[in-house]
Amino acid sequence: MKKKLLIVAPGISQFDVGEVFIGYKWVQELSKYFDITVLTLRLKGKRTIENGELPVRLIHFEEKSGLHRFERFNAIAKPWYFCFYRDVKKWLDVNDETGDKFDWYHQITPMAARYPSPLASGCRRFSLGPVAGALPDVDSFKSELDTMSWYMKFRDVDKLRFKYDPILRGSYQSATKIIAAADYIKEKLILELGINESTISVLNELAVDSVMVTESDLVSKFEDRNKTIKLLFVGRLVRTKGVKDLIRCLPLIQNDVDFHLDVIGTGTDLEACIDEARKLSVHNKVTFHGKMDRNDIDAFYKSADIFVFPSFREPTGGVVIEALSFGLPMIVLDHGGPQSTVNNSVAIKLNISTPQALVEDLANQITSLSLDDKRREEMAYNALEYCKKNYLWESKVKGFSHTMMNWIIEK
């Protein structure tokens, strides 16, 4: 008989992107191993999980915030969460007295570390995660963050809340187990909240269903040795993603490298990046594609030669794992999520110090990797194997399920 697991996961959906889709995938895979009840939230204007989609029992709560029209603000600030937290806490209190008994309790979403968990009330054994976020700005880049939307600066109060908010601190300090999405959040929980290291395990929340290319595809790609090197960036165009730094490095790439950069995504920094390319006279070397359909994005992944993702405030990095699934060598920063997501066999990881140093390092490493066919080929095959080993949904959640079963039987 399956163990009974209660999961808190507001707003999860198979029809959306980001953490609500990731949360859905976690529930879907965990349902193979546990008898699951999900406490979830119907978000206004969104198609969220409904009965019959998965073999789980759903307890729905309704969004009470009236700010759903402001989509990006709603996604970042989650103003609905405080009512959801209160309603779930009440439900749990009643259920503890008269309802079902569960073998374990777990909260998946929200994944940002700034949200307290209603599971912390009572004497239940519970786990949180994978938890990410609360990654501070790099000091040397702060002067360049004026283009960020005002609500993105909510992150600035995270450090104060970790230090002084008793409800947030209590959520982590009373958790039986915590899954950190990357090493930096594990260190933060230990240093700022005094969490015992044995309580925390590190497991990235992201995965893919399968690798997207075969080794034969890679053989065909590397048969053409005299071609334009296709650089690729995929992601939101906000200042912290480092696209402007990537544009600034293009004039410094050696003349004997024939390259073209494709940038997929949109955001508040798009026009600034287009202007930067024109100002530096590299507009003929870069194409801004804006928002694209999934199939079109996959086509760019498949044809690219190097994935460049110089984000300097990246909690995890879903696009990094997508790039791995296409066997792409990559250049990322040795900071935040990507620092833990990939190793040196599949990625060149750059140290981060100043904007100018980053620009120079990007240019040097793009030049070096573009001219080294053998290294790119080796990294491409390594990327496929690394993805198969670490980032396939089925095997990843199966391993986590075994870990959770061990937690349940521990006294």
Summary of the structure (lengths in Angstrom):
residues: 411
radius of gyration: 22.0
end to end distance: 20.1
largest distance: 73.3
contacts: 1341
relative contact order: 0.11
helix: 47%
strand: 17%
